[in-house]
Amino acid sequence: MNHRSAQERRIVVGTDGTAHGEEAVRWAITEARALGARVEVLLVRPKDVLLPGTPFALQPHGRLPIQDGYPLAQEVARIHDELAANLAVETSVRTGDPASVLLAAAEGADLLVLGSPSEGRIGRLVFGSVAAACVRHAPCPIVLVTPEAAHHFSPTAS
């Protein structure tokens, strides 16, 4: 991280409402607690592309739609309470290209955290393309939290 004061430090977390995304939120809150940073959790809903002349939306290959009504604020509050974290956590639901929105939010951040499923081809395609774009273009350090590594590593863990 850099030499900014703790109150200026910011960790941005991208979640997709899955268990993998929630692990990323959990990891980021744990890390932020150790650093005294604030956390911004984003859920980005991709814009639906309607097939011409139909009410049917076309989803890019491998992308699963985010479930409607996912209670982002409540789920983040639940994780925050489970961890007994005394830090600021903001949540935001946005619409757009997930990678572009996450990269824009990460401008000026100290860290971008994403959940990354590691099992199966479909799992890698679903969030893998967003994670790959973020890794290539991130304006700050990035952490991909896989299910296997979620509980094994934190650079500030004692």
Summary of the structure (lengths in Angstrom):
residues: 158
radius of gyration: 15.7
end to end distance: 16.9
largest distance: 58.1
contacts: 472
relative contact order: 0.23
helix: 35%
strand: 22%
